[in-house]
């Protein structure tokens, strides 16, 4: 009589290959297919076992436990994929409603047009004093300091009129306004003598369109600031 000795760990290796599928194979094979594969391997192993050295209960129990693990992983993957798809659909609908709306995102620039500009500040912890400093990038000089006083944690939008000094009048008798264009902004927040590190400036832009794909998820297209994710939006105006 010819006896085929089954190498130890034979079934275990096949189960591991099922979990760690190679590229090009069908990802996430069905749970029923995994069970059928396991039972085929187990029956083959039992048919060809050495009668003088049969499988013991510990081996069979271990292999059954591995089957349970593989089955659970596949079911979890299926559930996660379903949740991911549902979340992306919900996020797409939410993003679509933002088209045409103004938003604040992390940034260090403010655009001034016709004496109007919008920016924002996000303070992570309570500050005794918050100042926004505006710099002309052409000269590198600070042109205005906006004193916001004490601020609690949160986001504060700022409407800027581009008037550095209301007391300075032009030939037309109106306050001198800075030229239109982009200016740099930075924030200095302090509490007592401590300079806080959790305060940052926010730039303004509007949502022009929304892009959705399975790989990158939902992206918002901003005319000036480029492509951002939903998580990058700090406030909708």
CORWOUR-V735925 format. One line per field, one symbol per residue. phi: phi as a letter, one per 20 degrees, with the letter a starting at -180 (. if undefined). psi: psi as a letter, one per 20 degrees, with the letter a starting at -180 (. if undefined). burial: # if it has 24 or more other ideal C-beta (glycine too) atoms within 12 Angstrom, else .. A space follows every 50 residues. Layout:
phi->???
psi->???
burial->???
This chain:
phi->.eddeefgnffgfffffffdfffneffmgffffffffffffffffffdff gebffefffffffffffffffffffffffffffffffffffffffffefn eecdcgacccedbmmcbcbacddebgcfbccdddceffdmefdaceeemf cegqdcfcedemdfbgfedefendgfdfffqececbccdccmeeefeddb ecddbdeeacdcbgfemecdedgeeneceffffeadd
psi->pppooppqjghghhhhhggmqqphroqlqqhhhggggghgggggghhjqo himrprhhgggghhhhghggghgghgggghhghgggghgghggghhiipi qqqprprkqpppokkpqparppphrpqhpppppppohhijqpiqpooibq prpapoqpppijohohioqahjjqqpqqqqapqqqqqopqocipoqikpq qpqqrqohrpppqhgibpqpophgibprrhhiohqp.
burial->.....#...###.##..##.........#....#..##..##..#...#. ....#.......#..##..##.##.............#..##..#..#.. .###########....#######...#.#######.......##.#.#.. #...####.#####............##...#########.....#..## #######..###....####.#..#..#.#.######
